[in-house]
Amino acid sequence: MAIDARIRELGNRHQTLDRAIDDELRRPLSDSLKLKALKRQKLKLKEEIEGLRGGSAH
């Protein structure tokens, strides 16, 4: 059960980052460094989720 809760928590954070990326892209002068950092964080979360689902945490 603890792994399922962790996956849900990470999934929520992943969605939050997705919205933040979308918001930044909608800005007239989006910050490319901020976008890169947000995308990197989102990728790390995705990898951690996949690792937990596969049975091996990172």
C-alpha positions in Angstrom: 0.0 0.0 0.0 2.8 2.4 0.8 4.1 2.1 -2.8 0.7 2.9 -4.2 0.4 6.0 -2.1 3.9 7.1 -3.2 3.0 6.6 -6.8 -0.2 8.6 -6.4 1.8 11.4 -4.7 4.4 11.5 -7.4 1.6 11.4 -10.0 0.0 14.4 -8.5 3.3 16.3 -8.4 3.9 15.3 -12.1 0.5 16.8 -13.0 1.3 19.9 -11.1 4.6 20.3 -13.0 2.7 19.7 -16.3 0.4 22.6 -15.5 3.3 24.8 -14.5 5.0 24.0 -17.8 1.8 24.8 -19.7 1.4 28.1 -17.8 5.0 29.1 -18.6 4.5 28.3 -22.3 1.4 30.5 -22.4 3.4 33.5 -21.1 4.4 36.0 -23.8 8.0 35.9 -22.7 8.4 32.4 -21.3 11.6 31.7 -19.4 13.5 28.9 -21.2 15.7 28.1 -18.2 12.6 27.8 -16.0 11.0 25.5 -18.6 14.1 23.4 -18.8 14.2 23.0 -15.0 10.5 22.1 -14.8 10.8 19.6 -17.6 13.8 18.0 -15.9 11.9 17.7 -12.6 8.9 16.2 -14.5 11.2 13.6 -16.1 12.7 12.6 -12.8 9.3 12.1 -11.3 8.2 10.0 -14.3 11.4 7.8 -14.0 10.7 7.4 -10.2 7.1 6.4 -10.9 8.2 3.9 -13.5 10.8 2.5 -11.2 8.3 2.0 -8.4 5.8 0.4 -10.8 8.6 -2.0 -12.1 9.5 -2.9 -8.5 12.8 -1.1 -8.4 13.0 2.3 -6.8 15.7 4.8 -7.9 
